[in-house]
C-alpha cells in the first residue's frame, strides 16, 4: 500500500465509525433495548463494527 492509500483507508474507516456511532446514538431507546443495545455503548459498538 502506498502512503496515500493508507490515509484514504483510515479516513474512510473513521467516517464509517462516526456514521455508525451517530446512528446508534440517534436510535430510540426502546428500539435499542429491543435489539439488546444500550445507546451509551455506541462508541464501543461502533469501534467493534468498523475496526474489528
Sine and cosine of phi, psi and omega as CSV:
sin_phi,cos_phi,sin_psi,cos_psi,sin_omega,cos_omega
0.00,0.00,0.63,-0.78,0.08,-1.00
-0.99,0.10,0.26,-0.97,0.00,-1.00
-0.85,0.52,-0.69,0.73,-0.02,-1.00
-0.91,0.41,-0.64,0.77,0.03,-1.00
-0.90,0.44,-0.65,0.76,0.03,-1.00
-0.89,0.45,-0.68,0.73,0.01,-1.00
-0.91,0.41,-0.69,0.73,0.02,-1.00
-0.88,0.48,-0.66,0.75,0.01,-1.00
-0.91,0.42,-0.66,0.76,0.01,-1.00
-0.91,0.42,-0.67,0.75,0.01,-1.00
-0.91,0.41,-0.64,0.77,0.02,-1.00
-0.90,0.43,-0.70,0.72,0.02,-1.00
-0.90,0.44,-0.65,0.76,0.01,-1.00
-0.90,0.43,-0.65,0.76,0.04,-1.00
-0.90,0.44,-0.65,0.76,0.04,-1.00
-0.90,0.43,-0.65,0.76,0.05,-1.00
-0.88,0.48,-0.75,0.66,0.00,-1.00
-0.88,0.47,-0.67,0.74,0.00,-1.00
-0.91,0.42,-0.71,0.71,0.00,-1.00
-0.89,0.45,-0.71,0.71,0.01,-1.00
-0.88,0.47,-0.70,0.72,-0.01,-1.00
-0.89,0.45,-0.67,0.74,0.01,-1.00
-0.92,0.40,-0.64,0.77,0.03,-1.00
-0.91,0.41,-0.65,0.76,0.01,-1.00
-0.93,0.36,-0.50,0.87,-0.03,-1.00
-0.99,0.14,-0.24,0.97,-0.02,-1.00
-0.90,0.44,0.70,-0.72,0.06,-1.00
-0.86,0.52,0.63,-0.78,-0.08,-1.00
-0.83,0.57,-0.67,0.74,-0.02,-1.00
-0.89,0.45,-0.65,0.76,0.03,-1.00
-0.90,0.44,-0.69,0.72,0.02,-1.00
-0.87,0.48,-0.70,0.71,0.01,-1.00
-0.89,0.46,-0.64,0.77,0.02,-1.00
-0.88,0.48,-0.51,0.86,0.01,-1.00
-1.00,0.01,-0.03,1.00,-0.01,-1.00
0.98,0.18,0.41,0.91,-0.02,-1.00
-0.92,-0.40,0.45,-0.89,0.14,-0.99
-0.90,-0.43,0.80,-0.60,0.00,-1.00
-0.83,0.56,-0.47,0.88,0.01,-1.00
-0.92,0.39,-0.33,0.95,0.01,-1.00
-1.00,-0.04,0.23,0.97,-0.08,-1.00
-0.84,0.54,-0.66,0.75,-0.02,-1.00
-0.89,0.46,-0.74,0.68,-0.03,-1.00
-0.90,0.43,-0.70,0.72,-0.02,-1.00
-0.91,0.42,-0.70,0.71,0.01,-1.00
-0.90,0.44,-0.68,0.74,0.02,-1.00
-0.88,0.48,-0.69,0.72,0.00,-1.00
-0.91,0.41,-0.65,0.76,-0.03,-1.00
-0.92,0.39,-0.61,0.79,-0.10,-1.00
-1.00,-0.01,-0.72,0.70,-0.12,-0.99
-0.99,-0.13,-0.18,0.98,0.06,-1.00
1.00,0.01,0.00,0.00,0.00,0.00
